[in-house]
Amino acid sequence: MVKTRKEMAIIFNADKCTGCKICELTCSNYHQNEYNPKKSFIRIMANDEAEVYIPILDIQCTFCGKCADACPVAALETVELAKGIGTMKGNTIGTFPLPIYSIAGV
């Protein structure tokens, strides 16, 4: 059975992310048929000086999991919502469900 976007979450492990932005390119290519991070449903917000990278999801994200599949360091994981909520409640430092925003202007 295919899950709806209301039943899914993407978990992020900050300790693994290198800020490579392959997730952005994969998403835009899959959904928009072009490699254009500005058209991606996932964006990496970066503080390169501190080496901190945090992805955010656009409200249009379908939770298809292509970004997680493409991540070379497995920093993203597409899971059922219950696991996402469980991760939030038993949060390990640096691992959390991604926030969803309208990032059209970001």
Contacts in CASP RR format, 6 or more apart in sequence:
PFRMAT RR
TARGET T0000
AUTHOR 0000-0000-0000
METHOD contacts of the structure
MODEL  1
MVKTRKEMAIIFNADKCTGCKICELTCSNYHQNEYNPKKSFIRIMANDEA
EVYIPILDIQCTFCGKCADACPVAALETVELAKGIGTMKGNTIGTFPLPI
YSIAGV
3 63 0 8 1.000
3 80 0 8 1.000
5 61 0 8 1.000
5 62 0 8 1.000
5 63 0 8 1.000
6 81 0 8 1.000
7 80 0 8 1.000
7 81 0 8 1.000
8 63 0 8 1.000
8 78 0 8 1.000
8 79 0 8 1.000
8 80 0 8 1.000
8 81 0 8 1.000
9 63 0 8 1.000
9 78 0 8 1.000
9 79 0 8 1.000
9 80 0 8 1.000
9 81 0 8 1.000
9 83 0 8 1.000
9 84 0 8 1.000
9 85 0 8 1.000
9 87 0 8 1.000
9 97 0 8 1.000
9 98 0 8 1.000
10 42 0 8 1.000
10 55 0 8 1.000
10 57 0 8 1.000
10 61 0 8 1.000
10 63 0 8 1.000
10 65 0 8 1.000
10 67 0 8 1.000
10 68 0 8 1.000
10 76 0 8 1.000
10 77 0 8 1.000
10 78 0 8 1.000
10 79 0 8 1.000
10 97 0 8 1.000
10 98 0 8 1.000
11 76 0 8 1.000
11 77 0 8 1.000
11 78 0 8 1.000
11 79 0 8 1.000
11 83 0 8 1.000
11 84 0 8 1.000
11 87 0 8 1.000
11 95 0 8 1.000
11 96 0 8 1.000
11 97 0 8 1.000
11 98 0 8 1.000
12 54 0 8 1.000
12 55 0 8 1.000
12 75 0 8 1.000
12 76 0 8 1.000
12 94 0 8 1.000
12 95 0 8 1.000
12 96 0 8 1.000
12 97 0 8 1.000
12 98 0 8 1.000
13 74 0 8 1.000
13 75 0 8 1.000
13 76 0 8 1.000
13 77 0 8 1.000
13 94 0 8 1.000
13 95 0 8 1.000
14 52 0 8 1.000
14 53 0 8 1.000
14 54 0 8 1.000
14 75 0 8 1.000
14 94 0 8 1.000
14 95 0 8 1.000
14 96 0 8 1.000
15 94 0 8 1.000
15 95 0 8 1.000
16 73 0 8 1.000
16 74 0 8 1.000
16 75 0 8 1.000
17 44 0 8 1.000
17 53 0 8 1.000
17 54 0 8 1.000
17 55 0 8 1.000
17 73 0 8 1.000
17 75 0 8 1.000
18 53 0 8 1.000
18 73 0 8 1.000
18 75 0 8 1.000
19 44 0 8 1.000
19 46 0 8 1.000
19 53 0 8 1.000
20 72 0 8 1.000
21 37 0 8 1.000
21 44 0 8 1.000
22 70 0 8 1.000
22 71 0 8 1.000
22 72 0 8 1.000
23 40 0 8 1.000
23 42 0 8 1.000
23 44 0 8 1.000
23 55 0 8 1.000
23 67 0 8 1.000
23 68 0 8 1.000
23 70 0 8 1.000
23 71 0 8 1.000
23 76 0 8 1.000
24 37 0 8 1.000
24 40 0 8 1.000
24 42 0 8 1.000
24 43 0 8 1.000
24 44 0 8 1.000
24 67 0 8 1.000
25 35 0 8 1.000
25 37 0 8 1.000
25 40 0 8 1.000
25 70 0 8 1.000
26 66 0 8 1.000
26 67 0 8 1.000
26 69 0 8 1.000
26 70 0 8 1.000
27 40 0 8 1.000
27 41 0 8 1.000
27 42 0 8 1.000
27 66 0 8 1.000
27 67 0 8 1.000
28 34 0 8 1.000
28 35 0 8 1.000
28 36 0 8 1.000
28 37 0 8 1.000
28 38 0 8 1.000
28 39 0 8 1.000
28 40 0 8 1.000
29 35 0 8 1.000
30 64 0 8 1.000
30 66 0 8 1.000
31 39 0 8 1.000
31 40 0 8 1.000
31 41 0 8 1.000
31 62 0 8 1.000
31 64 0 8 1.000
32 39 0 8 1.000
32 40 0 8 1.000
37 43 0 8 1.000
40 58 0 8 1.000
41 57 0 8 1.000
41 58 0 8 1.000
41 60 0 8 1.000
41 61 0 8 1.000
41 62 0 8 1.000
42 55 0 8 1.000
42 56 0 8 1.000
42 57 0 8 1.000
42 58 0 8 1.000
42 61 0 8 1.000
42 67 0 8 1.000
42 98 0 8 1.000
43 55 0 8 1.000
43 56 0 8 1.000
43 58 0 8 1.000
43 103 0 8 1.000
43 106 0 8 1.000
44 53 0 8 1.000
44 54 0 8 1.000
44 55 0 8 1.000
45 53 0 8 1.000
45 54 0 8 1.000
45 55 0 8 1.000
45 56 0 8 1.000
45 106 0 8 1.000
46 52 0 8 1.000
46 53 0 8 1.000
47 53 0 8 1.000
55 67 0 8 1.000
55 76 0 8 1.000
55 98 0 8 1.000
56 98 0 8 1.000
56 99 0 8 1.000
56 100 0 8 1.000
56 101 0 8 1.000
56 103 0 8 1.000
56 106 0 8 1.000
57 98 0 8 1.000
57 99 0 8 1.000
57 100 0 8 1.000
57 101 0 8 1.000
57 103 0 8 1.000
58 100 0 8 1.000
58 101 0 8 1.000
58 102 0 8 1.000
58 103 0 8 1.000
58 104 0 8 1.000
59 100 0 8 1.000
59 101 0 8 1.000
59 102 0 8 1.000
61 100 0 8 1.000
63 78 0 8 1.000
64 78 0 8 1.000
65 76 0 8 1.000
65 78 0 8 1.000
67 76 0 8 1.000
68 74 0 8 1.000
68 76 0 8 1.000
68 77 0 8 1.000
68 78 0 8 1.000
79 87 0 8 1.000
84 97 0 8 1.000
85 97 0 8 1.000
87 95 0 8 1.000
87 96 0 8 1.000
87 97 0 8 1.000
88 96 0 8 1.000
88 97 0 8 1.000
END
